[in-house]
């Protein structure tokens, strides 16, 4: 039986490649504001961060990596909202 391929993604903060399940996805839908996508399937431009790592989020903010990956200027209040949501976020669920 063939082994199933594990999807790999890069963290926006630490730039490490990890399996998709070890990361959380931040999404910018075309019509709305940023949010954390627990399913990893929401439509829109996405970027990944290590689960529960505020250091990765801070590094992504400082280097503007999150803004580049989401192709959108992010207001400081949205960064604060992400800082509050990140520690409570769960890794991506089944179903990639």
Residue pairs with C-beta under 8 A, 6 or more apart in sequence:
6 19
6 20
7 19
7 20
7 96
8 17
8 18
8 19
8 20
9 17
9 18
9 19
9 20
9 23
9 48
10 16
10 17
10 18
10 48
11 18
11 23
11 48
11 49
11 50
11 53
11 56
12 26
12 47
12 48
12 49
12 56
12 60
12 65
12 66
12 69
13 49
13 50
13 53
13 55
13 56
13 57
13 58
13 59
13 60
13 65
14 50
14 53
14 55
14 56
14 59
16 50
18 50
20 40
20 48
20 92
20 96
21 91
21 92
22 50
22 51
22 91
23 48
23 49
23 50
23 51
23 91
23 92
24 36
24 37
24 38
24 48
24 49
24 50
24 51
24 86
24 89
24 90
24 91
24 92
25 36
25 37
25 40
25 42
25 46
25 47
25 48
25 92
26 34
26 35
26 36
26 37
26 46
26 47
26 48
26 49
26 66
26 70
26 82
27 34
27 35
27 36
27 37
27 42
27 43
27 44
27 45
27 46
28 34
28 44
28 45
28 46
28 70
28 71
28 72
29 35
29 42
29 43
29 44
30 43
30 44
32 44
33 78
34 70
34 74
34 78
34 81
34 82
35 42
35 85
36 82
36 85
36 86
36 89
37 46
38 89
38 90
38 92
38 93
39 92
39 93
39 95
40 92
40 93
40 95
40 96
41 95
41 96
45 69
45 70
45 71
45 72
46 69
46 70
47 60
47 65
47 66
47 69
47 70
49 56
49 57
49 60
49 86
50 56
51 89
51 90
51 91
52 86
52 87
52 89
53 86
54 83
54 86
54 87
57 66
57 82
57 83
57 86
59 65
60 66
61 79
66 74
67 73
67 74
